[in-house]
Amino acid sequence: VFNLTPDWTIEILSPDQSHTKVTKNILHCLKHGTQIGWLIDPEEKTVFVYHSKQEIEVFDQPDMLLPVPSFVSDLNLTVKDLFAWLLL
């Protein structure tokens, strides 16, 4: 058993998953020290970004630059780039 939380949590919503359950997982991680969480909704081509203070941002435009944790601050990734990588 590990007592560490990830710096960054990323969840990809599948059609058979509950949005609520996945959101609860992200919020649990944030409560225990995770810097940032992404909930990726492939069907809507949207990324919900959860910050450590439980602020939520919605990224649904292709050219929007996604926020990343401090340890990868040089990563410049747009919504369009992310979904191209996922090959959806």
C-alpha positions in Angstrom: 0.0 0.0 0.0 1.3 3.4 -1.0 0.5 6.5 1.1 1.4 8.9 -1.7 -0.9 10.9 -4.0 -0.1 11.7 -7.6 0.9 15.2 -8.6 -1.5 15.0 -11.5 -4.5 12.8 -12.0 -6.0 12.2 -15.4 -9.3 10.4 -15.9 -10.8 9.5 -19.3 -14.6 9.2 -19.1 -15.9 6.1 -20.9 -19.5 5.7 -22.0 -20.3 3.2 -19.2 -18.7 5.3 -16.4 -20.5 7.7 -14.0 -19.3 11.3 -14.4 -20.1 11.7 -10.6 -17.9 8.7 -9.6 -15.0 9.8 -11.7 -15.3 13.4 -10.4 -15.3 12.0 -6.8 -12.0 10.2 -7.5 -10.4 13.4 -8.8 -11.7 15.4 -5.8 -10.4 12.7 -3.4 -6.9 13.0 -4.9 -7.0 16.9 -4.7 -8.0 16.7 -1.1 -4.9 14.6 -0.4 -2.3 16.7 -2.2 -2.7 16.3 -5.9 -1.9 19.6 -7.8 -4.3 19.2 -10.7 -6.8 16.8 -12.1 -8.1 16.4 -15.6 -11.4 14.7 -16.5 -11.4 14.1 -20.3 -14.8 13.6 -22.0 -14.1 12.1 -25.4 -17.7 12.2 -26.5 -17.9 16.0 -25.9 -14.3 16.7 -26.8 -14.1 18.6 -23.5 -11.5 18.6 -20.6 -12.7 19.5 -17.1 -9.7 20.8 -15.1 -9.8 20.6 -11.3 -7.3 22.7 -9.3 -6.1 22.0 -5.8 -8.5 24.6 -4.4 -11.3 22.7 -6.1 -11.8 25.3 -8.7 -13.1 23.9 -12.0 -12.4 25.1 -15.5 -13.9 23.8 -18.7 -11.8 23.5 -21.9 -13.9 22.8 -25.0 -12.4 24.9 -27.7 -9.7 23.3 -29.9 -7.1 26.1 -29.5 -7.4 26.4 -25.7 -4.2 25.8 -23.9 -4.6 23.3 -21.1 -3.1 24.0 -17.6 -0.5 21.5 -16.4 1.2 20.9 -13.1 4.3 22.8 -12.2 6.7 19.9 -12.8 5.8 20.0 -16.6 5.3 23.7 -16.9 7.0 23.7 -20.3 4.3 21.5 -21.8 2.1 23.4 -24.2 -0.8 21.3 -25.0 -4.1 22.4 -26.5 -7.4 20.6 -26.5 -7.0 19.8 -30.1 -3.5 18.3 -29.5 -4.8 16.2 -26.6 -7.6 14.6 -28.6 -5.3 14.1 -31.6 -3.0 12.1 -29.3 -5.9 10.0 -28.1 -6.9 9.1 -31.6 -10.6 9.5 -31.0 
